[in-house]
Amino acid sequence: MAKPKQYVSTGVPGLDHVLMGGFLRKGFYLVQGDPGSGKTTLALQFVLGRMAAGEKCLYITLTESVEDLENACSSHGWELGELEICDLTSSAANLAGESEASVFHPSEIELGETTRAILDAVEAAKPDCVVFDGLSEMRLLAGNALVYRRQLLALKEFFVRRGTTVLLLDDRSSPLGNVQPESLVGGNVVLERTLPVYGTARRRLFVTKVRGSNFREGYHDYEIIQGGVIVHPRLVASEHHEAFKRAAVPSGIAALDSMLGGGLSTGSTTLLLGPAGVGKSTISMQFVVNTMKAGDKAAVYMFDEVMETLIERVDKLCPGKEGGLRAYMAEGMLHAQQVDPAEMSPGAFTHEVRRAVEAGAKLIIIDSLNGYLNAMPEERYLTTHLHEMFSYLNQKGVLTMMVVAQHGMIVGGGMAGDVDVSYLADTVLLFRYFEARGEIKQAISVFKKRTGQHERTLRELRISSNGVAVGEPLREFRGVMTGVPQYEGKAEMLPDPKRG
């Protein structure tokens, strides 16, 4: 009977999820990454976490001095505490004359000063976990591929005999022949760091192998913030099926709810499509306010608008609520976040959305999708990424609304625009400007709705200081979608609030 696998936590939020449990106990792991990718920070999180769990740890370093490690900890608000450190940065050069000798191979005549220091430190500390920060130094000192390979194998055997969980750190500099260190270890984690044309560095990791355990394949975004490394595991919607009862979410505007057959459905995605300023964001926020009135939480992510503008614009939709939108935010009913996509990766954004859902949000607003996609022009497969996120939200029973602005003030009846995500939406609300009585007016219609019946009429939409109003169907007009309709009879338009 196979023994159950024993895992130790990595200490890095999200990484245990990627590794499906953490590092294997007595595992021999390689962490690769270019300078600045966060290898040392990740390793420190690991050993400090294991020490907090009551385990003994040893940090062997040939590249970072004790002072360097203290500075790294200080920048994250950590303390090394009782961590045993074997600092060989000053004596690593002593191996220069022994480059033809294997570090741990038994056939060698004698061990060098640095090698003896490593052995003595391990024997004295008897650690449960070890970080070996200096694989690149070992590669340089080995001198040739055969010696380097023998060194790695001997190092592995040395720690396996002692039942130690080991992390080897390698900055991937100075390659030595065709020897790939990942072929000699039990697990391999690769950290990548790239700089886009504009914005902060993008960091992501992937796992190539873990002998004896499963892991989540693919790229996973991660960040280095004050407090350490945070990994945002790639979202897999199929892992989040959840039973829920489909229900209608009304807007609180009788005419609009009538058009929607009672409202929008939970567990669905709605696209609000139209030119700038036509009322898409206001209608989405009308749903938010009515949802909060019903006692459910909501979350709004703004890519095109600042927080103060949102509050000023939406307060008119909160009559009778003292403090308006700010009051809902203070009560924890609304999470409103102004997103700077130049500083946030797609994985980090998905992580924020998941946090809101786990906190109880039943309605998610993304305003706007144009801002999200246009601010990340170098990010590939964003549409696929969005598809996975919307599938996750639908399976969690969340109503998702995404605002998409089309170019131009007067747009024809087609789905023209730079962003075509209509196939992702279960419901599409179409907004248009049109001219009548010498004024520019607004119209709203339900283009499609997969989850129930809906009207196919066009109605006038008016947004004023008193809130939102939707009129009767514009049956007396033809060509409203073109922007210049033809009048064919007596039409009941919404009264102008200024004229009474």
C-alpha positions as CSV (number, residue, x, y, z in Angstrom):
1,M,0.0,0.0,0.0
2,A,1.4,3.3,-1.1
3,K,2.3,5.7,1.7
4,P,0.3,9.0,1.8
5,K,2.3,12.0,0.5
6,Q,3.6,14.4,3.1
7,Y,3.7,18.1,2.1
8,V,5.2,21.1,3.7
9,S,3.8,24.5,3.0
10,T,5.9,26.8,0.8
11,G,4.9,29.8,2.9
12,V,4.1,31.7,-0.4
13,P,0.4,32.6,-0.8
14,G,-0.9,30.8,-3.9
15,L,2.1,28.6,-4.5
16,D,0.7,25.7,-2.5
17,H,-2.3,25.7,-4.8
18,V,-0.1,25.5,-7.8
19,L,1.9,22.6,-6.3
20,M,-1.3,21.0,-5.1
21,G,-0.3,20.8,-1.5
22,G,3.2,22.4,-1.3
23,F,6.7,21.0,-1.4
24,L,7.0,17.3,-0.8
25,R,8.6,16.4,2.5
26,K,12.2,15.3,1.8
27,G,11.9,16.7,-1.7
28,F,14.8,18.1,-3.7
29,Y,13.6,21.2,-5.5
30,L,15.2,23.6,-7.9
31,V,14.1,27.3,-8.1
32,Q,15.4,29.0,-11.2
33,G,15.1,32.6,-12.2
34,D,17.0,35.6,-13.5
35,P,18.3,38.2,-11.0
36,G,15.4,40.2,-9.6
37,S,12.8,37.5,-10.2
38,G,12.3,36.9,-6.4
39,K,14.2,33.6,-5.7
40,T,15.8,34.8,-2.4
41,T,12.5,36.3,-1.3
42,L,10.6,33.1,-2.0
43,A,13.3,31.0,-0.2
44,L,13.2,33.3,2.9
45,Q,9.4,33.0,3.0
46,F,9.8,29.2,2.9
47,V,12.3,28.9,5.7
48,L,10.7,31.6,8.0
49,G,7.4,29.8,7.5
50,R,8.9,26.4,8.4
51,M,10.5,27.9,11.5
52,A,7.2,29.3,12.6
53,A,5.8,25.8,12.3
54,G,8.5,24.6,14.7
55,E,11.0,23.1,12.3
56,K,14.8,23.7,12.2
57,C,16.1,25.4,9.0
58,L,19.5,26.1,7.6
59,Y,20.3,28.7,4.9
60,I,23.5,28.0,3.0
61,T,24.6,30.9,0.9
62,L,27.5,31.3,-1.6
63,T,26.0,34.5,-3.2
64,E,24.1,36.5,-0.5
65,S,25.9,37.6,2.6
66,V,24.1,37.7,6.0
67,E,23.8,41.4,5.7
68,D,22.2,41.1,2.3
69,L,19.7,38.6,3.7
70,E,19.0,40.9,6.7
71,N,18.3,43.8,4.3
72,A,16.0,41.6,2.2
73,C,14.0,40.6,5.3
74,S,13.9,44.2,6.6
75,S,12.3,45.4,3.3
76,H,9.4,43.0,3.9
77,G,9.1,43.6,7.7
78,W,10.6,40.2,8.6
79,E,13.3,39.1,11.0
80,L,15.8,36.3,10.5
81,G,15.4,35.4,14.2
82,E,17.0,32.0,15.0
83,L,17.6,31.0,11.4
84,E,20.9,29.2,11.1
85,I,22.9,30.7,8.3
86,C,26.1,29.2,6.7
87,D,27.6,32.3,5.0
88,L,30.3,31.1,2.6
89,T,30.4,34.2,0.4
90,S,33.8,35.2,1.6
91,S,35.3,31.7,1.3
92,A,33.7,30.5,-2.0
93,A,36.9,31.6,-3.8
94,N,38.8,28.9,-2.0
95,L,37.2,26.4,-4.3
96,A,38.9,27.9,-7.3
97,G,41.9,25.6,-7.0
98,E,39.6,22.6,-6.6
99,S,37.5,23.0,-9.7
100,E,38.5,19.5,-10.9
101,A,37.3,17.9,-7.6
102,S,33.8,16.9,-6.9
103,V,32.3,18.4,-3.8
104,F,30.7,15.4,-2.3
105,H,31.9,12.4,-4.4
106,P,33.4,9.7,-2.2
107,S,36.3,8.9,-4.6
108,E,37.8,12.3,-4.1
109,I,40.9,12.5,-1.9
110,E,39.8,15.3,0.3
111,L,37.2,18.0,0.7
112,G,37.9,21.6,0.5
113,E,37.5,24.2,3.1
114,T,34.1,25.4,1.8
115,T,32.9,21.8,1.4
116,R,33.9,21.1,5.0
117,A,32.0,24.2,6.2
118,I,28.8,23.0,4.4
119,L,29.1,19.5,5.9
120,D,29.9,20.9,9.4
121,A,26.9,23.3,9.3
122,V,24.5,20.6,8.3
123,E,25.8,18.1,10.9
124,A,25.6,20.8,13.6
125,A,22.2,22.2,12.7
126,K,20.5,18.9,11.8
127,P,17.9,20.9,9.8
128,D,14.5,19.7,8.6
129,C,14.7,22.2,5.7
130,V,17.7,23.7,3.8
131,V,18.0,26.4,1.3
132,F,21.2,26.2,-0.9
133,D,21.7,29.6,-2.5
134,G,24.6,29.2,-4.8
135,L,24.1,26.7,-7.6
136,S,25.5,29.2,-10.1
137,E,28.6,29.5,-8.0
138,M,29.0,25.7,-7.9
139,R,28.6,25.6,-11.6
140,L,31.4,28.1,-12.1
141,L,33.7,26.3,-9.6
142,A,33.1,22.9,-11.1
143,G,34.9,23.8,-14.2
144,N,33.4,21.1,-16.5
145,A,30.1,19.4,-17.0
146,L,31.0,16.0,-15.6
147,V,32.2,17.4,-12.3
148,Y,29.2,19.7,-12.0
149,R,26.8,16.7,-12.6
150,R,28.6,14.6,-10.0
151,Q,28.5,17.5,-7.6
152,L,24.7,17.8,-8.0
153,L,24.1,14.1,-7.6
154,A,26.3,13.9,-4.6
155,L,24.6,16.9,-3.1
156,K,21.2,15.3,-3.7
157,E,22.3,12.0,-2.1
158,F,23.8,13.8,0.9
159,F,20.5,15.5,1.8
160,V,18.2,12.6,0.9
161,R,20.1,10.4,3.4
162,R,19.2,12.9,6.1
163,G,15.5,13.2,5.1
164,T,15.9,17.0,4.4
165,T,13.6,19.1,2.3
166,V,15.9,21.2,0.1
167,L,15.5,24.2,-2.2
168,L,18.4,24.9,-4.6
169,L,18.5,28.5,-6.0
170,D,19.9,29.1,-9.5
171,D,20.1,32.4,-11.4
172,R,20.6,30.5,-14.7
173,S,23.9,32.4,-15.4
174,S,27.0,30.8,-16.9
175,P,25.6,27.7,-18.5
176,L,27.9,24.7,-18.5
177,G,27.7,22.5,-21.5
178,N,24.4,20.7,-22.0
179,V,24.0,19.8,-18.4
180,Q,20.4,20.7,-17.3
181,P,20.1,20.8,-13.5
182,E,16.4,20.3,-13.7
183,S,17.0,16.7,-14.9
184,L,18.8,15.9,-11.6
185,V,16.2,17.3,-9.2
186,G,12.8,16.1,-8.0
187,G,11.0,19.3,-8.7
188,N,11.6,22.4,-10.8
189,V,10.0,25.9,-10.4
190,V,11.0,28.6,-13.0
191,L,10.5,32.3,-12.2
192,E,10.3,34.8,-15.1
193,R,10.5,38.6,-15.2
194,T,9.8,40.7,-18.2
195,L,9.5,44.5,-18.8
196,P,6.7,45.7,-21.0
197,V,7.0,48.9,-23.0
198,Y,5.0,50.7,-20.4
199,G,4.2,49.8,-16.8
200,T,5.6,47.7,-14.0
201,A,7.5,44.5,-14.5
202,R,5.4,41.4,-15.3
203,R,6.4,38.3,-13.3
204,R,5.1,34.8,-13.9
205,L,6.2,31.3,-12.9
206,F,5.7,27.7,-14.1
207,V,6.5,24.3,-12.8
208,T,8.1,21.8,-15.2
209,K,8.1,18.7,-13.0
210,V,7.5,17.4,-9.5
211,R,8.3,13.7,-9.1
212,G,5.7,11.9,-7.1
213,S,3.1,14.7,-7.1
214,N,0.8,16.5,-9.4
215,F,0.9,20.3,-10.1
216,R,-1.1,22.9,-12.0
217,E,0.6,23.4,-15.4
218,G,0.9,26.6,-17.3
219,Y,2.0,30.1,-16.4
220,H,0.9,31.7,-13.1
221,D,1.3,35.4,-12.5
222,Y,3.0,36.5,-9.3
223,E,3.9,39.8,-7.6
224,I,6.6,40.9,-5.2
225,I,5.2,43.3,-2.7
226,Q,6.1,44.4,0.8
227,G,5.4,41.3,2.6
228,G,6.9,38.9,0.1
229,V,5.9,37.0,-3.0
230,I,2.2,36.4,-3.8
231,V,1.3,33.9,-6.6
232,H,-1.9,34.2,-8.5
233,P,-2.7,30.7,-9.7
234,R,-4.1,30.4,-13.2
235,L,-7.9,30.3,-13.0
236,V,-9.4,27.0,-14.2
237,A,-13.2,27.5,-14.3
238,S,-14.0,23.8,-14.4
239,E,-12.6,23.5,-10.9
240,H,-15.3,25.8,-9.5
241,H,-18.6,24.3,-10.3
242,E,-21.2,25.3,-7.7
243,A,-24.9,24.6,-7.5
244,F,-27.1,27.7,-7.3
245,K,-30.7,28.6,-8.0
246,R,-31.1,30.9,-11.0
247,A,-33.0,34.0,-10.2
248,A,-33.8,37.4,-11.8
249,V,-31.9,40.5,-10.6
250,P,-34.1,43.5,-11.3
251,S,-32.8,47.0,-11.9
252,G,-35.5,48.8,-10.0
253,I,-36.7,50.5,-13.1
254,A,-40.1,49.0,-14.1
255,A,-39.8,49.7,-17.8
256,L,-36.3,48.3,-18.1
257,D,-37.2,45.2,-16.1
258,S,-40.1,44.7,-18.4
259,M,-37.8,44.7,-21.4
260,L,-35.6,42.1,-19.7
261,G,-38.5,39.8,-18.7
262,G,-38.1,40.6,-15.0
263,G,-34.4,41.4,-14.9
264,L,-31.0,39.9,-15.5
265,S,-30.3,36.3,-14.5
266,T,-27.8,35.2,-11.8
267,G,-25.0,33.1,-13.2
268,S,-24.9,35.1,-16.5
269,T,-22.8,37.7,-18.2
270,T,-24.3,40.9,-19.6
271,L,-22.6,43.2,-22.2
272,L,-23.6,46.9,-22.2
273,L,-22.6,48.1,-25.7
274,G,-22.8,51.6,-27.1
275,P,-20.9,54.9,-27.7
276,A,-19.3,57.0,-25.0
277,G,-21.7,58.9,-22.7
278,V,-24.8,57.1,-23.7
279,G,-25.6,55.7,-20.2
280,K,-24.0,52.3,-20.1
281,S,-22.1,52.9,-16.8
282,T,-25.1,54.5,-15.2
283,I,-27.4,51.6,-16.0
284,S,-24.8,49.1,-14.6
285,M,-24.7,51.1,-11.4
286,Q,-28.5,51.2,-11.2
287,F,-28.3,47.4,-11.0
288,V,-25.6,47.7,-8.3
289,V,-27.6,50.1,-6.2
290,N,-30.8,47.9,-6.5
291,T,-28.8,44.8,-5.6
292,M,-27.4,46.4,-2.5
293,K,-30.9,47.5,-1.5
294,A,-31.9,43.9,-1.7
295,G,-29.1,43.0,0.8
296,D,-26.6,41.5,-1.6
297,K,-23.0,42.7,-2.0
298,A,-21.5,44.0,-5.3
299,A,-18.0,44.9,-6.6
300,V,-17.1,47.5,-9.3
301,Y,-13.8,47.6,-11.1
302,M,-13.1,50.9,-12.9
303,F,-10.5,51.2,-15.7
304,D,-11.7,54.5,-17.2
305,E,-13.0,56.5,-14.2
306,V,-11.7,57.8,-10.9
307,M,-13.4,57.1,-7.7
308,E,-14.7,60.6,-7.0
309,T,-16.3,60.8,-10.4
310,L,-18.1,57.5,-9.8
311,I,-19.4,58.6,-6.4
312,E,-20.6,62.0,-7.7
313,R,-22.3,60.3,-10.7
314,V,-24.0,57.5,-8.8
315,D,-25.2,59.4,-5.7
316,K,-28.4,60.5,-7.6
317,L,-29.3,56.8,-7.9
318,C,-29.3,56.4,-4.1
319,P,-32.3,58.6,-2.9
320,G,-33.1,58.1,0.7
321,K,-29.7,56.6,1.5
322,E,-27.9,58.9,3.8
323,G,-24.3,59.2,2.7
324,G,-25.1,57.7,-0.7
325,L,-22.6,55.4,-2.3
326,R,-19.9,56.1,0.3
327,A,-22.3,54.7,3.0
328,Y,-22.7,51.4,1.0
329,M,-18.9,51.2,0.8
330,A,-18.4,51.9,4.5
331,E,-21.0,49.2,5.3
332,G,-19.0,46.7,3.3
333,M,-21.8,46.2,0.8
334,L,-19.8,47.7,-2.1
335,H,-16.2,47.1,-3.1
336,A,-15.3,49.8,-5.6
337,Q,-11.7,49.7,-7.0
338,Q,-10.0,52.0,-9.4
339,V,-7.7,49.7,-11.4
340,D,-4.4,50.9,-12.9
341,P,-3.7,48.1,-15.4
342,A,-0.2,49.4,-16.0
343,E,0.5,48.2,-12.5
344,M,-1.6,45.0,-12.5
345,S,-1.2,41.8,-14.4
346,P,-4.2,39.9,-15.7
347,G,-3.6,37.2,-13.1
348,A,-3.6,39.8,-10.3
349,F,-6.9,41.3,-11.6
350,T,-8.5,37.9,-11.6
351,H,-7.3,37.4,-8.1
352,E,-9.0,40.6,-7.0
353,V,-12.3,39.5,-8.6
354,R,-12.1,36.1,-6.9
355,R,-11.5,37.8,-3.5
356,A,-14.7,39.8,-4.0
357,V,-16.7,36.7,-4.9
358,E,-15.3,34.8,-1.9
359,A,-16.3,37.8,0.3
360,G,-19.9,37.4,-0.9
361,A,-20.3,39.7,-4.0
362,K,-23.3,38.7,-6.2
363,L,-22.7,41.3,-8.9
364,I,-19.5,42.2,-10.6
365,I,-19.1,45.2,-12.9
366,I,-16.1,45.7,-15.2
367,D,-16.1,49.3,-16.5
368,S,-14.9,49.3,-19.1
369,L,-13.6,46.3,-21.1
370,N,-12.0,48.8,-23.6
371,G,-9.8,50.2,-20.8
372,Y,-8.8,46.7,-19.6
373,L,-7.8,45.5,-23.1
374,N,-6.3,48.7,-24.4
375,A,-4.1,49.2,-21.3
376,M,-2.5,45.8,-21.8
377,P,-1.7,45.6,-25.5
378,E,1.3,43.4,-24.9
379,E,-0.7,40.8,-23.0
380,R,-1.6,37.9,-25.2
381,Y,-4.7,35.8,-25.0
382,L,-6.6,38.3,-22.9
383,T,-9.9,37.3,-24.5
384,T,-9.3,33.7,-23.5
385,H,-8.4,34.9,-20.1
386,L,-11.7,36.8,-19.8
387,H,-13.6,33.8,-21.1
388,E,-12.2,31.7,-18.2
389,M,-13.0,34.4,-15.7
390,F,-16.6,34.8,-16.9
391,S,-17.1,31.1,-16.9
392,Y,-15.9,31.0,-13.3
393,L,-18.3,33.8,-12.3
394,N,-21.2,32.2,-14.0
395,Q,-20.6,28.9,-12.3
396,K,-20.5,30.7,-8.9
397,G,-24.0,32.2,-9.6
398,V,-22.6,35.7,-9.9
399,L,-24.2,38.2,-12.3
400,T,-21.4,39.9,-14.3
401,M,-21.8,43.1,-16.3
402,M,-19.1,44.4,-18.6
403,V,-19.2,47.8,-20.3
404,V,-17.9,48.2,-23.8
405,A,-17.7,51.5,-25.6
406,Q,-18.0,51.7,-29.4
407,H,-16.2,54.4,-31.4
408,G,-18.2,57.4,-32.6
409,M,-21.3,59.1,-31.4
410,I,-23.7,57.7,-34.0
411,V,-23.3,54.0,-34.7
412,G,-25.2,51.8,-37.0
413,G,-27.1,48.7,-36.0
414,G,-24.1,46.3,-36.3
415,M,-21.7,45.1,-33.7
416,A,-18.9,47.3,-35.0
417,G,-16.0,48.1,-32.7
418,D,-12.4,47.2,-31.8
419,V,-13.6,44.8,-29.1
420,D,-15.9,42.0,-30.1
421,V,-16.7,39.9,-27.0
422,S,-20.4,39.6,-27.7
423,Y,-20.0,35.9,-27.9
424,L,-19.0,35.8,-24.2
425,A,-22.3,37.5,-23.2
426,D,-25.6,35.8,-22.3
427,T,-27.4,39.2,-22.6
428,V,-26.5,42.2,-24.6
429,L,-28.0,45.7,-23.9
430,L,-27.6,48.0,-26.9
431,F,-27.4,51.8,-26.4
432,R,-27.8,54.4,-29.1
433,Y,-28.0,58.1,-29.7
434,F,-30.8,59.4,-32.0
435,E,-32.0,62.8,-33.0
436,A,-35.7,63.9,-32.4
437,R,-37.4,67.2,-31.9
438,G,-34.1,69.0,-32.4
439,E,-32.4,67.2,-29.5
440,I,-29.9,64.3,-29.1
441,K,-31.7,61.5,-27.2
442,Q,-30.8,58.1,-26.0
443,A,-32.3,54.7,-26.8
444,I,-31.9,51.3,-25.2
445,S,-32.8,47.9,-26.4
446,V,-32.2,44.2,-25.5
447,F,-30.1,42.7,-28.4
448,K,-30.2,39.2,-27.0
449,K,-30.9,37.2,-23.9
450,R,-30.1,33.5,-23.6
451,T,-31.6,33.0,-20.2
452,G,-35.2,33.9,-20.8
453,Q,-37.7,36.0,-22.7
454,H,-37.1,39.7,-23.5
455,E,-38.7,42.5,-25.5
456,R,-37.4,43.4,-28.9
457,T,-38.5,47.0,-28.7
458,L,-36.5,50.2,-28.5
459,R,-37.2,52.6,-25.7
460,E,-36.0,56.1,-24.9
461,L,-33.6,56.4,-22.0
462,R,-33.2,59.6,-20.0
463,I,-30.7,60.2,-17.3
464,S,-31.2,63.4,-15.2
465,S,-30.4,64.7,-11.7
466,N,-33.5,62.8,-10.6
467,G,-32.1,59.4,-11.7
468,V,-32.9,57.1,-14.6
469,A,-36.1,56.8,-16.6
470,V,-37.1,54.5,-19.4
471,G,-40.0,55.3,-21.7
472,E,-42.5,53.4,-23.7
473,P,-41.5,51.5,-26.9
474,L,-40.7,53.9,-29.7
475,R,-43.2,52.3,-32.1
476,E,-43.9,55.5,-34.0
477,F,-40.3,55.8,-35.2
478,R,-38.3,53.9,-37.9
479,G,-34.5,54.0,-38.1
480,V,-33.7,54.9,-34.5
481,M,-30.6,52.6,-34.8
482,T,-29.2,54.8,-37.6
483,G,-29.3,57.8,-35.3
484,V,-31.7,59.8,-37.5
485,P,-35.1,58.2,-37.2
486,Q,-38.2,58.8,-39.4
487,Y,-41.3,59.8,-37.6
488,E,-44.4,57.7,-38.6
489,G,-47.1,58.7,-36.1
490,K,-47.8,60.0,-32.7
491,A,-45.1,58.8,-30.3
492,E,-45.1,59.1,-26.5
493,M,-41.7,60.5,-25.6
494,L,-40.5,60.9,-22.1
495,P,-41.3,64.4,-20.8
496,D,-38.4,66.8,-20.4
497,P,-38.0,67.3,-16.7
498,K,-37.0,71.0,-17.4
499,R,-40.3,71.6,-19.2
500,G,-42.6,69.6,-16.9
